[in-house]
Amino acid sequence: MKDPTLRADARRNRQAVLDAALELFRTDPSATVTQIAVAAGVGRVTLHGHFPTRTDLVLAVLDQALGRADRVLGDLDLDAAPAEALDRLVAATWTVLADGHAAVEAACRVLPADRVDALHQPVTDRLAGVVHRCVTGRVPEEDEEWLVVAVSALMHAAAAEVTAGRATAGAAERRLRASVAVLVGVRPGG
């Protein structure tokens, strides 16, 4: 989120820190402030000027990632048939949700679990709503939450494969969409 009270160079530095932190959290949720400052190309004093504590930084990264996911999800038309809505959601959001997952992993190391859950509940609720529409009457209600967790994990795994260079974004998305369809029990692609 832009802070209009910051100078342009300060906004760039702040964003560089947030971007570097998220990138490092993808592979190491315990990345240090020093590692993040180096990756962002700023000094620790600059980093601490924006984020006095590592927890403040982690919260800002989580807020940005969840805000991005919420905007992408908010722009999707999920009123289609359930299987088509799920496919649209997965295709449009898997990389964004994977970023959110990296931020959540980092937050889980510094915040109580119930606070982390509450912070990302709006994003999880949208996915849960679509999964519910896909499985109503076929899967016990108590198992729906598991399916939401499993779909989220598959999204994160797809992004990790791309990050590690083991898959292209296109191949990862194709495999992810097919895997989610099988997991939830709908016909792939709608």
C-alpha positions in Angstrom: 0.0 0.0 0.0 1.4 3.4 -1.0 2.1 5.9 1.8 1.6 9.4 0.3 3.6 10.9 3.1 6.8 9.2 2.0 9.2 10.6 -0.6 9.5 8.7 -3.8 12.9 7.2 -2.9 11.6 6.1 0.5 8.5 4.5 -1.2 10.9 2.7 -3.6 13.1 1.5 -0.7 10.1 0.3 1.3 8.8 -1.6 -1.7 12.2 -3.1 -2.5 12.3 -4.4 1.1 8.9 -5.9 0.8 9.7 -7.5 -2.5 13.0 -8.9 -1.3 11.4 -10.3 1.9 8.7 -12.1 0.0 11.2 -13.5 -2.5 13.4 -14.8 0.4 10.4 -16.1 2.3 9.5 -18.4 -0.6 12.6 -20.5 0.1 13.3 -19.5 3.8 10.5 -18.3 6.0 13.1 -17.5 8.7 15.2 -15.2 6.5 16.9 -12.6 8.6 16.5 -8.8 8.5 20.1 -8.6 7.4 19.5 -11.0 4.5 16.4 -9.1 3.4 18.3 -5.7 3.6 21.1 -7.1 1.4 18.6 -8.6 -1.1 16.7 -5.3 -1.2 19.9 -3.3 -1.7 19.4 -1.1 1.3 21.1 -0.8 4.7 19.7 -2.2 7.9 19.1 1.4 9.1 16.9 2.1 6.1 15.1 -1.2 6.6 14.5 -0.5 10.3 13.3 3.0 9.4 10.4 1.4 7.6 10.0 -1.7 9.7 11.2 -1.2 13.3 11.0 -5.0 14.0 11.1 -8.2 11.9 7.5 -8.8 13.0 6.5 -5.4 11.6 8.2 -6.4 8.3 6.5 -9.9 8.2 3.1 -8.3 8.9 3.6 -5.8 6.1 4.7 -8.6 3.6 1.7 -10.6 4.7 -0.7 -7.7 4.3 0.7 -6.9 0.8 0.4 -10.5 -0.3 -3.1 -11.0 1.0 -4.2 -7.7 -0.4 -2.9 -8.7 -3.9 -4.7 -12.1 -3.5 -7.9 -10.4 -2.4 -7.8 -8.0 -5.4 -7.3 -10.8 -7.9 -10.0 -12.9 -6.3 -12.3 -9.9 -6.2 -12.0 -9.4 -9.9 -12.9 -13.0 -10.8 -16.4 -14.0 -11.9 -17.0 -17.0 -9.7 -20.8 -17.2 -10.5 -20.2 -19.8 -13.3 -20.9 -23.5 -12.9 -18.9 -24.8 -9.9 -16.2 -26.7 -11.8 -15.7 -23.8 -14.2 -15.5 -21.3 -11.2 -12.9 -23.5 -9.5 -10.8 -23.7 -12.7 -11.0 -19.9 -13.1 -10.0 -19.4 -9.5 -7.0 -21.8 -9.8 -5.9 -20.5 -13.1 -6.0 -16.8 -12.1 -4.7 -17.0 -8.6 -2.2 -19.9 -8.1 0.9 -17.7 -8.1 -0.6 -15.0 -6.0 -1.9 -17.5 -3.4 1.5 -19.2 -3.4 3.1 -15.8 -2.6 0.5 -15.4 0.2 1.5 -18.8 1.5 5.1 -17.8 1.7 4.1 -14.8 3.7 1.8 -16.9 5.9 4.7 -19.3 6.6 6.9 -16.4 7.7 4.1 -15.0 9.8 3.5 -18.3 11.5 7.0 -18.1 12.9 6.4 -14.8 14.7 2.6 -14.6 15.3 0.1 -16.7 17.1 -1.6 -19.2 14.7 -5.1 -17.8 15.4 -4.0 -14.3 14.3 -2.4 -15.6 11.1 -5.6 -17.5 10.4 -7.8 -14.4 11.0 -5.6 -12.3 8.7 -5.9 -14.6 5.7 -9.4 -15.8 6.3 -11.0 -13.5 3.6 -8.9 -15.2 0.9 -9.4 -18.7 2.3 -13.2 -18.1 2.5 -13.4 -17.4 -1.3 -11.6 -20.7 -2.1 -13.7 -22.5 0.4 -16.9 -21.2 -1.1 -16.0 -22.5 -4.6 -14.8 -25.8 -3.2 -18.1 -26.1 -1.3 -20.1 -25.6 -4.5 -18.1 -28.3 -6.2 -18.5 -31.0 -3.6 -21.8 -30.4 -2.0 -23.7 -33.6 -1.6 -20.6 -35.7 -2.5 -18.2 -35.0 0.3 -18.9 -34.8 4.1 -18.9 -31.2 5.2 -16.1 -31.9 7.7 -13.8 -33.0 4.8 -14.3 -29.7 2.8 -11.8 -27.9 5.0 -9.3 -30.5 4.1 -9.9 -30.0 0.4 -9.3 -26.3 0.8 -6.0 -27.0 2.6 -5.0 -29.5 -0.1 -5.9 -27.2 -3.0 -3.9 -24.4 -1.3 -0.9 -26.7 -0.8 -1.0 -27.8 -4.5 -0.9 -24.1 -5.5 2.1 -23.5 -3.3 3.8 -26.7 -4.7 3.2 -25.5 -8.3 4.8 -22.1 -7.5 7.7 -23.9 -5.8 8.3 -26.0 -8.8 8.6 -22.9 -11.0 10.8 -21.2 -8.5 13.1 -24.2 -8.4 13.3 -24.3 -12.2 11.7 -27.8 -12.4 8.7 -26.5 -14.3 7.7 -23.6 -16.5 4.8 -21.5 -15.4 2.6 -22.9 -18.2 3.4 -26.5 -17.4 2.9 -25.9 -13.6 -0.4 -24.3 -14.2 -1.6 -27.0 -16.5 -0.6 -29.7 -14.0 -2.1 -27.8 -11.1 -5.4 -27.3 -12.8 -5.7 -31.0 -13.7 -4.6 -32.1 -10.2 -7.1 -29.8 -8.5 -9.9 -31.1 -10.8 -9.1 -34.7 -9.8 -8.7 -33.9 -6.1 -12.1 -32.1 -5.9 -13.7 -34.6 -8.3 -14.7 -32.3 -11.2 -14.0 -32.6 -14.9 -10.8 -30.7 -15.7 -11.2 -27.3 -17.4 -14.9 -26.8 -16.4 
